Amino acid sequence: MSKILDKVNNPGDLKSLSFEELRILAGEIRELIIRTVAQNGGHLSSNLGIVEISLALHYVFDTPRDKIIWDVGHQCYTHKILTGRRDKFSTIRQYNGISGFPRREESIYDTFNTGHSSTSISASLGIACARDLQKKDYSVVAVIGDGALTSGIAYEALNNAGALKKRLIIILNDNEMSISPNIGALSFYLNRLRTDPRYNKAREEFKSLLEKNPFLKKTDISKFIKTAEKKIKELFIPGVFFEELGIRYFGPVNGHNLEELIKIFKRIKNLKETSLIHVITKKGKGYPFSEKNPSLYHSASPFDYRTGRIKEKKERESWSNIFGRTIIKLAKKEKKIIAITAAMERGTELLKFKKQFPERFFDTGIAEEHTVTFAAGLASQGYKPVVAIYSTFLQRAYDQILHDVALPNLPVVFAIDRAGIVGPDGPTHQGIFDIAYLRHLPHLIITAPATEIELQNMLYTAIKSNSPFVIRYPKGEVIKEGKKSGKFNSLKIGKAEVIEEGKDVAILALGSMVKIAKEASQELKEKKINPTVVNMRFVKPLDTQLILYLTKKITRIITVEEGILKGGFGSAVIELLQDEGIRNCQVKRIGLPDKFIEQGERERLLKKYGLSREGIIKAVEECLKE
Ligand SMILES: Cc1ncc(C[n+]2csc(CCOP(=O)(O)OP(=O)(O)O)c2C)c(N)n1
């Protein structure tokens, strides 16, 4: 039982607590977070690092009147626990449970929905402008990590904020980490601010010197300090980056010292300008395993509380594992291959590539737009960049794919990971839109492998193709089927593979759905229904020849894809039949409906939306009845 936490039902309950009680409360919250994430999985390290900041914010500010906007939102667990969701906390990230991210629909304390990085300053600035237009006077606080600050959007927002000069507070939660150690020039700069004792020492010495002067009044001292502080900063901190943008810089502050945090938050609460407080925290704080390896526990699967051991069965290989291994194999022979990640080296399985080919590996930061154009630049000079990126995050770079890759027809390979249902992270992270947002772009080749071997051959084909090339594969365990020859084989662009031939119905399956289509076919045959089963392999170019041939003998087609139906692969089949004037063929599409898909375990959601053996059988039977 948590003695203090049990009595905290909303942020108002914090106000009467002493510093000592707040410190004990921080420990109780950490314990609850660790035990819950050990059970459900979740963003452990970021949440353990931000307990004191969250407590101090809710202690000083008057939420929900004052607004806190969390960046990415993966660090909102303490916030949720303090804002009336302690009792539901055990359901976090589960089907029908509370979200692992801020959700307006969940609580009035959640000011702005997030999941994708680096939006907090933009959103806060918008909220601050709305407040002023409405002549209200609440505080607006954006909480952004140093990783999130590697994205262009954050700079666009700082640029705008510096000009608008709104009353806005930005808390920079600097733990020197994105998911992995943070990268980029700004992270060097923050490091200098963090570690250069000269600046802080000089400021303190200067202050005490002035205070000792009997001829100066207190107001003169503060005036002096203000001017001198600026001079000292200019002397010791190259660039004075934030201040030059018109944003007042405070810090660095120890992010685990509640007294220090509360003092500074109280001080800046009523400032009439935009201020940034640089807070230093330790990612994974308070749990030895996550302190030692914060990346591993950034987004952790369930683990053993006592030993920290991740419970996921290690022997299961994922699609990402196969991608990571294959690109190394190919890069040994093809020296022009460059691997690129946008701050996801671990998730995309590029850590080994980085070790083996450090000069041919780039982590561009949480900067998907930049990443794609950066790859296009490399491709324009004869390199073969492979951008490994999650489907959901690639959404950001639509224009760069169109304008900088597809239009000039540059050979950038996109290894789109987590394409499909991802599960517990919910609607912000489901990778279900990529087919729909890419299929209409000329020049792109778009594929989805059905097996481990096919993924390897597709990557090989993509590197050789000299075209913009997209390979999409889902989260989770790879499908191991077929005999390994140990050699790479080129796939014929735009050619599907007929797996089974039957006369009653044609099941056109894509990528991860091919396996279940085959399973469904077995069961259908037992019911005396004989399907043709096709591994489509390519969404674009579509194997139009095969589909048109099939329509000559089969009048019912089922398409199956792990993606949104509107504008997806099944839509491409319908467009083809419509364009070719084929009227005697009925098409039934299986895929995701026109809505944002909720959180829940991947298998459960796939089943719910009919992306399963049973789903296909049901669709076939319905189709044959009609
Ligand atoms: C657009 C986008 N790209 C990638 C991610 C994946 N991602 C989630 S958190 C994170 C790192 C965030 O680092 P930071 O902002 O420093 O927060 P911390 O977890 O260290 O507290 C990344 C890359 C994302 N959420 N959004």
PDBQT file of the ligand as one rigid body, heavy atoms in Angstrom, charges set to zero:
ROOT
HETATM    1  C1  LIG A 701       7.691  11.609 -35.252  1.00  0.00    +0.000 C 
HETATM    2  C2  LIG A 701       8.194  10.579 -34.293  1.00  0.00    +0.000 A 
HETATM    3  N1  LIG A 701       9.305   9.889 -34.605  1.00  0.00    +0.000 NA
HETATM    4  C3  LIG A 701       9.776   8.944 -33.758  1.00  0.00    +0.000 A 
HETATM    5  C4  LIG A 701       9.144   8.705 -32.586  1.00  0.00    +0.000 A 
HETATM    6  C5  LIG A 701       9.622   7.593 -31.663  1.00  0.00    +0.000 C 
HETATM    7  N2  LIG A 701      10.091   8.112 -30.375  1.00  0.00    +0.000 N 
HETATM    8  C6  LIG A 701       9.296   8.096 -29.299  1.00  0.00    +0.000 A 
HETATM    9  S1  LIG A 701      10.017   8.749 -27.985  1.00  0.00    +0.000 SA
HETATM   10  C7  LIG A 701      11.428   9.067 -28.816  1.00  0.00    +0.000 A 
HETATM   11  C8  LIG A 701      12.578   9.701 -28.119  1.00  0.00    +0.000 C 
HETATM   12  C9  LIG A 701      12.178  10.912 -27.382  1.00  0.00    +0.000 C 
HETATM   13  O1  LIG A 701      13.266  11.422 -26.679  1.00  0.00    +0.000 OA
HETATM   14  P1  LIG A 701      13.057  12.640 -25.708  1.00  0.00    +0.000 P 
HETATM   15  O2  LIG A 701      12.200  13.639 -26.349  1.00  0.00    +0.000 OA
HETATM   16  O3  LIG A 701      14.402  13.077 -25.269  1.00  0.00    +0.000 OA
HETATM   17  O4  LIG A 701      12.238  12.043 -24.513  1.00  0.00    +0.000 OA
HETATM   18  P2  LIG A 701      12.698  10.974 -23.413  1.00  0.00    +0.000 P 
HETATM   19  O5  LIG A 701      12.082   9.681 -23.798  1.00  0.00    +0.000 OA
HETATM   20  O6  LIG A 701      14.200  10.892 -23.410  1.00  0.00    +0.000 OA
HETATM   21  O7  LIG A 701      12.170  11.486 -22.143  1.00  0.00    +0.000 OA
HETATM   22  C10 LIG A 701      11.318   8.651 -30.137  1.00  0.00    +0.000 A 
HETATM   23  C11 LIG A 701      12.374   8.745 -31.144  1.00  0.00    +0.000 C 
HETATM   24  C12 LIG A 701       7.978   9.445 -32.301  1.00  0.00    +0.000 A 
HETATM   25  N3  LIG A 701       7.260   9.248 -31.194  1.00  0.00    +0.000 N 
HETATM   26  N4  LIG A 701       7.537  10.379 -33.164  1.00  0.00    +0.000 NA
ENDROOT
TORSDOF 0
